[in-house]
């Protein structure tokens, strides 16, 4: 234990449970305790307590998991070891083109194809949603502001729930036909809105921006 802590800032967490909880867990998985030998599960648990007593004594934090399920344990450990200023949820906003397929890792998908396509306007076709003139065209269309207002508001309780359930990363995708104009402009504006929400860190990807 002393060698583990030497030269590094380490906090040791020791997880334990009462005998009844441990016996129940071993019986649920139908496995013997590795230290029970020819004895019972309780014999193995007793031997384990003896062997780990020194580690428990030197641990910085001891948590009794007897009444925890796996989600409760995850929440407790996250609260113990997360930095106070660490964002609760890391959101990746991804634009994409439907003609190239849905992003395989998307948790939530929105469709921006209800907006007029700048592709059909000759002076806007060469640009992308990152260009001011294209972005202004897309975001100025009827329904665009209402969609972004409503969508960002709808995502707020979702991301709050993710934090509560210890889901630390979410990928939110917005698609249009080619992933070049509408979805890019919408993702950039959504990113600006989501960055204003507490406990949320946002990164942006434009998956299909370089495709023809």
C-alpha positions in Angstrom: 0.0 0.0 0.0 2.8 2.4 0.8 4.5 1.7 -2.5 1.2 2.4 -4.3 0.9 5.8 -2.7 4.6 6.7 -3.0 5.4 9.4 -5.6 1.8 9.9 -6.7 -1.4 11.5 -5.4 -3.6 8.5 -4.8 -6.8 8.0 -2.8 -7.6 4.3 -2.0 -11.2 3.2 -2.0 -12.1 0.1 -0.1 -15.4 -1.6 -0.8 -17.0 -3.9 1.7 -20.3 -5.5 2.5 -21.8 -7.5 5.3 -21.8 -11.3 5.3 -25.4 -11.6 4.3 -25.0 -9.4 1.2 -21.8 -11.2 0.2 -23.3 -14.7 0.5 -26.3 -13.6 -1.5 -24.1 -12.2 -4.3 -22.0 -15.4 -4.5 -25.1 -17.5 -4.5 -26.6 -15.4 -7.3 -23.6 -16.1 -9.6 -23.4 -19.7 -8.4 -19.7 -19.5 -7.7 -17.7 -20.5 -4.7 -15.6 -18.0 -2.8 -12.0 -18.4 -4.0 -10.7 -18.7 -0.4 -13.3 -21.1 1.0 -11.4 -24.3 0.1 -13.4 -27.2 1.4 -15.5 -24.9 3.6 -18.4 -22.7 3.1 -18.8 -19.3 1.5 -18.8 -17.7 4.9 -15.4 -19.4 5.6 -14.0 -17.8 2.5 -15.4 -14.4 3.4 -13.8 -14.6 6.9 -10.4 -15.5 5.4 -10.7 -12.6 2.9 -11.5 -10.1 5.7 -8.3 -11.3 7.5 -6.1 -10.9 4.5 -7.5 -7.5 3.5 -7.6 -6.0 7.0 -4.3 -4.1 6.5 -5.5 -2.6 3.2 -8.8 -1.6 4.8 -7.0 0.1 7.7 -4.9 2.2 5.3 -7.7 3.0 2.9 -8.7 6.7 2.5 -12.3 5.8 2.0 -14.3 2.8 3.1 -17.8 2.3 1.5 -20.3 -0.3 2.7 -22.0 -1.6 -0.4 -24.4 -4.0 1.3 -27.5 -2.1 0.2 -26.2 -0.7 -3.1 -27.2 -1.8 -6.6 -24.6 -1.3 -9.4 -26.1 2.1 -10.4 -26.0 3.4 -6.8 -22.4 2.3 -6.4 -21.5 4.1 -9.6 -23.1 7.3 -8.4 -21.3 7.1 -5.1 -17.9 6.5 -6.6 -18.4 9.3 -9.1 -19.3 11.7 -6.4 -16.3 10.7 -4.4 -13.7 11.0 -7.2 -15.1 13.6 -9.6 -13.5 17.0 -9.5 -15.8 19.7 -8.4 -15.4 21.6 -11.7 -15.6 18.6 -14.0 -18.5 18.8 -16.4 -21.3 16.4 -15.6 -22.0 15.3 -19.2 -19.7 15.6 -22.2 -21.8 16.1 -25.3 -20.6 15.5 -28.8 -22.8 17.2 -31.4 -22.4 15.6 -34.8 -23.7 16.8 -38.2 -24.1 14.1 -40.9 -25.7 13.4 -44.2 -28.5 10.9 -44.4 -27.2 9.7 -47.8 -24.1 8.5 -46.1 -26.0 6.7 -43.3 -26.8 7.3 -39.6 -23.9 7.8 -37.2 -23.5 4.4 -35.5 -22.7 5.9 -32.1 -25.5 8.5 -31.9 -27.7 8.4 -28.8 -30.2 11.0 -30.1 -30.9 11.9 -33.8 -32.7 15.0 -35.1 -33.6 15.7 -38.8 -33.0 19.1 -40.3 -34.3 18.2 -43.7 -37.6 20.1 -43.0 -35.6 23.3 -43.8 -35.1 24.6 -47.3 -31.8 23.3 -48.8 -29.2 25.9 -49.6 -27.8 23.5 -52.2 -30.5 24.7 -54.6 -29.3 28.3 -54.4 -26.4 28.7 -56.7 -24.5 31.3 -54.7 -24.8 29.2 -51.5 -24.2 25.8 -52.9 -20.3 26.0 -52.7 -20.4 27.0 -49.1 -21.1 25.1 -45.9 -23.0 25.7 -42.7 -19.9 27.2 -41.2 -20.1 30.1 -43.6 -22.0 33.1 -42.3 -24.2 33.5 -45.4 -25.3 29.9 -45.4 -25.8 29.8 -41.6 -27.9 33.0 -41.8 -30.0 31.5 -44.6 -30.6 28.2 -42.7 -31.3 29.7 -39.3 -33.5 32.4 -40.8 -36.0 30.0 -42.4 -39.5 29.5 -41.0 -39.4 27.0 -38.2 -35.7 27.0 -37.7 -35.7 29.2 -34.6 -38.7 27.4 -33.1 -37.0 24.0 -33.7 -33.7 25.0 -32.1 -35.4 26.7 -29.2 -37.6 23.7 -28.5 -34.9 21.1 -29.1 -32.3 22.7 -26.8 -35.0 23.1 -24.1 -36.0 19.5 -24.5 -32.4 18.3 -24.2 -32.0 20.1 -20.8 -33.9 17.5 -18.7 -32.4 14.7 -20.8 -28.9 15.8 -19.9 -29.9 16.3 -16.3 -31.2 12.8 -16.2 -27.9 11.5 -17.8 -26.0 13.1 -15.0 -28.3 11.6 -12.4 -27.9 8.1 -14.0 -24.1 8.5 -14.2 -24.1 8.6 -18.0 -21.2 10.8 -18.7 -21.2 11.1 -22.4 -23.9 11.7 -25.0 -23.6 11.9 -28.8 -26.4 14.0 -30.4 -26.6 13.9 -34.2 -28.3 16.3 -36.6 -28.7 15.2 -40.2 -29.6 16.7 -43.5 -29.3 15.3 -47.0 -25.6 15.7 -47.5 -24.3 16.9 -44.2 -22.9 20.1 -45.6 -25.3 22.9 -45.1 -28.4 22.6 -42.9 -27.2 20.1 -40.3 -23.9 22.0 -39.9 -25.5 25.3 -39.3 -28.0 23.8 -36.8 -25.3 21.9 -34.9 -23.2 25.0 -34.5 -26.2 26.9 -33.1 -27.2 24.0 -30.8 -23.6 23.8 -29.5 -23.8 27.5 -28.6 -27.1 26.9 -26.7 -25.9 23.8 -24.9 -22.7 25.4 -23.7 -24.9 27.7 -21.7 -26.3 24.8 -19.7 -24.6 24.1 -16.3 -22.7 20.9 -16.1 -22.4 20.4 -19.8 -19.2 20.3 -21.9 -19.7 20.4 -25.7 -17.6 19.3 -28.6 -18.6 19.5 -32.3 -17.9 17.2 -35.2 -19.0 17.6 -38.8 -18.8 14.0 -40.1 -19.5 14.5 -43.8 -18.4 18.1 -44.4 -15.5 17.1 -46.6 -17.5 14.8 -48.9 -18.7 15.8 -52.3 
